[in-house]
């Protein structure tokens, strides 16, 4: 169910016996990608950590037993990136950049957080949208934005474009590495992203 104001996004409930427990976003993405490649239904994922779990209020001291006994079950969105014609899922975020201090930086957020940074304060992985932030700031503004990222006060900023989208595409002047859930997947000149709403069940 797509999240709306005043609507609960998850709740307690029976946890499937075949729950797949993962320790973070990259591991979650690997499980999803393997299921898609094999044509299997997506399993329910138990999230012990990562940016998706943090966005959903997951416990810092979570363990597999707690997830099975007292976890919150939620249905969330899945991001999909088309890179060189190949579809790649991501659970938390896509980041495209050549470096932090020079050149454009693009973040496509399904989750609110990227490590210690509150990159997309308005993002929620159950709202049927991806939050896109991109900019090419001067060095001084980059320092300021970086210092404000932990609190999420780097936006609004005139040099950072923000969008909330179901589908979007971007092109780069030079080949740019693309990271999905923290791992470099490809280096491309163009990409497309889209959201698959309410397709992944997680327990936090």
HELIX and SHEET records of a PDB file:
HELIX    1   1 UNK A   25  UNK A   38  1                                  14    
HELIX    2   2 UNK A   51  UNK A   55  1                                   5    
HELIX    3   3 UNK A   64  UNK A   70  1                                   7    
HELIX    4   4 UNK A  139  UNK A  148  1                                  10    
HELIX    5   5 UNK A  149  UNK A  151  5                                   3    
SHEET    1   A 3 UNK A  10  UNK A  11  0                                        
SHEET    2   A 3 UNK A  73  UNK A  83 -1                                        
SHEET    3   A 3 UNK A  86  UNK A  90 -1                                        
SHEET    1   B 5 UNK A  10  UNK A  11  0                                        
SHEET    2   B 5 UNK A  73  UNK A  83 -1                                        
SHEET    3   B 5 UNK A 183  UNK A 203 -1                                        
SHEET    4   B 5 UNK A  45  UNK A  47  1                                        
SHEET    5   B 5 UNK A  20  UNK A  22  1                                        
SHEET    1   C 8 UNK A  10  UNK A  11  0                                        
SHEET    2   C 8 UNK A  73  UNK A  83 -1                                        
SHEET    3   C 8 UNK A 183  UNK A 203 -1                                        
SHEET    4   C 8 UNK A 167  UNK A 180 -1                                        
SHEET    5   C 8 UNK A  93  UNK A  97 -1                                        
SHEET    6   C 8 UNK A 105  UNK A 109 -1                                        
SHEET    7   C 8 UNK A 130  UNK A 135 -1                                        
SHEET    8   C 8 UNK A 160  UNK A 165 -1                                        
END                                                                             
